[in-house]
């Protein structure tokens, strides 16, 4: 779905980044798909909903069970 680079006939390869501002469940899916393909994801913490959810999860330390 995402490759981190989009091919445009006139421009060749164009770098891609996913920007998360607010958003809902589809935004979470879009960010997840981008991360799976190593496409950079920029999250604006404080913009609400999905962006805040991703930002808070990123800030929490990983706890090994």
DRENGUDO-672609 format. One line per 10 residues: number of its first residue (from 1); their letters; for each residue x, y, z of N, C-alpha, C. Coordinates in nm, 3 decimals, always signed. Layout:
N
NUM> a> X/Y/Z/X/Y/Z/X/Y/Z; ...
//
This chain:
65
1> xxxxxxxxxx> +0.082/-0.118/+0.000/+0.000/+0.000/+0.000/+0.087/+0.126/+0.000; +0.180/+0.137/+0.096/+0.270/+0.250/+0.104/+0.412/+0.200/+0.082; +0.491/+0.279/+0.015/+0.629/+0.238/-0.005/+0.729/+0.343/+0.042; +0.681/+0.456/+0.088/+0.772/+0.562/+0.130/+0.815/+0.650/+0.016; +0.793/+0.604/-0.106/+0.825/+0.683/-0.225/+0.713/+0.664/-0.326; +0.669/+0.772/-0.384/+0.564/+0.768/-0.486/+0.627/+0.798/-0.619; +0.589/+0.723/-0.721/+0.642/+0.748/-0.855/+0.547/+0.841/-0.930; +0.598/+0.952/-0.977/+0.521/+1.046/-1.059/+0.585/+1.050/-1.197; +0.504/+1.038/-1.300/+0.555/+1.032/-1.437/+0.645/+1.151/-1.470; +0.608/+1.269/-1.425/+0.685/+1.388/-1.459/+0.804/+1.413/-1.367
11> xxxxxxxxxx> +0.796/+1.365/-1.243/+0.897/+1.400/-1.143/+0.988/+1.285/-1.104; +0.959/+1.165/-1.146/+1.036/+1.050/-1.101/+0.986/+1.006/-0.964; +1.078/+0.977/-0.873/+1.039/+0.932/-0.739/+1.032/+1.051/-0.643; +0.923/+1.057/-0.568/+0.900/+1.166/-0.474/+0.893/+1.107/-0.333; +0.976/+1.153/-0.239/+0.969/+1.103/-0.102/+0.833/+1.133/-0.039; +0.790/+1.044/+0.050/+0.659/+1.056/+0.114/+0.677/+1.051/+0.264; +0.597/+1.128/+0.336/+0.588/+1.121/+0.481/+0.440/+1.128/+0.518; +0.400/+1.055/+0.621/+0.262/+1.059/+0.669/+0.257/+1.158/+0.784; +0.166/+1.253/+0.778/+0.148/+1.353/+0.882/+0.019/+1.322/+0.956; +0.027/+1.303/+1.088/-0.091/+1.270/+1.168/-0.128/+1.392/+1.253
21> xxxxxxxxxx> -0.241/+1.451/+1.219/-0.300/+1.562/+1.294/-0.441/+1.520/+1.331; -0.467/+1.506/+1.459/-0.597/+1.461/+1.508/-0.628/+1.323/+1.448; -0.739/+1.304/+1.380/-0.769/+1.178/+1.314/-0.848/+1.080/+1.398; -0.891/+0.974/+1.334/-0.970/+0.869/+1.397/-0.912/+0.732/+1.369; -0.998/+0.630/+1.368/-0.949/+0.493/+1.351/-0.883/+0.469/+1.215; -0.928/+0.537/+1.112/-0.864/+0.520/+0.981/-0.724/+0.582/+0.981; -0.706/+0.688/+1.057/-0.573/+0.748/+1.070/-0.477/+0.653/+1.138; -0.525/+0.582/+1.241/-0.443/+0.481/+1.308/-0.400/+0.373/+1.209; -0.492/+0.330/+1.125/-0.461/+0.228/+1.024/-0.360/+0.281/+0.922; -0.378/+0.403/+0.878/-0.286/+0.463/+0.782/-0.145/+0.473/+0.840
31> xxxxxxxxxx> -0.135/+0.518/+0.965/-0.004/+0.528/+1.030/+0.058/+0.390/+1.046; -0.021/+0.292/+1.084/+0.029/+0.155/+1.099/+0.083/+0.100/+0.967; +0.007/+0.117/+0.859/+0.051/+0.070/+0.728/+0.180/+0.140/+0.685; +0.190/+0.268/+0.713/+0.311/+0.343/+0.678/+0.431/+0.291/+0.755; +0.414/+0.267/+0.884/+0.525/+0.217/+0.966/+0.569/+0.079/+0.919; +0.475/-0.005/+0.880/+0.509/-0.139/+0.831/+0.599/-0.133/+0.707; +0.583/-0.030/+0.627/+0.663/-0.017/+0.504/+0.777/+0.083/+0.520; +0.806/+0.119/+0.646/+0.915/+0.210/+0.678/+0.899/+0.350/+0.619; +0.774/+0.392/+0.598/+0.745/+0.528/+0.558/+0.746/+0.614/+0.684; +0.817/+0.725/+0.684/+0.821/+0.810/+0.803/+0.681/+0.861/+0.840
41> xxxxxxxxxx> +0.655/+0.866/+0.971/+0.527/+0.916/+1.023/+0.559/+1.029/+1.121; +0.503/+1.146/+1.097/+0.519/+1.261/+1.184/+0.387/+1.283/+1.256; +0.391/+1.279/+1.390/+0.270/+1.291/+1.472/+0.275/+1.422/+1.548; +0.170/+1.502/+1.536/+0.161/+1.628/+1.608/+0.084/+1.605/+1.738; +0.160/+1.583/+1.847/+0.099/+1.563/+1.978/+0.023/+1.689/+2.018; -0.093/+1.668/+2.080/-0.175/+1.781/+2.124/-0.280/+1.823/+2.022; -0.279/+1.759/+1.904/-0.378/+1.796/+1.802/-0.508/+1.717/+1.819; -0.508/+1.618/+1.909/-0.632/+1.546/+1.941/-0.634/+1.403/+1.891; -0.730/+1.330/+1.941/-0.767/+1.194/+1.906/-0.652/+1.100/+1.869; -0.646/+1.053/+1.745/-0.547/+0.952/+1.705/-0.404/+1.001/+1.725
51> xxxxxxxxxx> -0.379/+1.126/+1.694/-0.244/+1.180/+1.710/-0.201/+1.175/+1.856; -0.291/+1.211/+1.947/-0.259/+1.208/+2.089/-0.243/+1.064/+2.138; -0.322/+0.973/+2.085/-0.311/+0.832/+2.122/-0.174/+0.776/+2.082; -0.132/+0.804/+1.960/-0.002/+0.757/+1.912/+0.110/+0.822/+1.993; +0.100/+0.952/+2.016/+0.204/+1.024/+2.091/+0.217/+0.970/+2.233; +0.105/+0.944/+2.299/+0.111/+0.895/+2.437/+0.168/+0.754/+2.441; +0.136/+0.671/+2.342/+0.191/+0.535/+2.338/+0.341/+0.540/+2.311; +0.384/+0.632/+2.229/+0.527/+0.645/+2.197/+0.607/+0.689/+2.320; +0.547/+0.774/+2.401/+0.616/+0.829/+2.518/+0.625/+0.731/+2.634; +0.541/+0.628/+2.637/+0.542/+0.532/+2.747/+0.657/+0.434/+2.729
61> xxxxx> +0.728/+0.404/+2.837/+0.837/+0.305/+2.826/+0.781/+0.165/+2.804; +0.856/+0.086/+2.730/+0.817/-0.053/+2.708/+0.843/-0.132/+2.833; +0.746/-0.213/+2.873/+0.759/-0.295/+2.993/+0.763/-0.440/+2.949; +0.871/-0.509/+2.983/+0.881/-0.652/+2.949/+0.808/-0.733/+3.054; +0.728/-0.828/+3.007/+0.651/-0.911/+3.098/+0.733/-1.025/+3.150
//
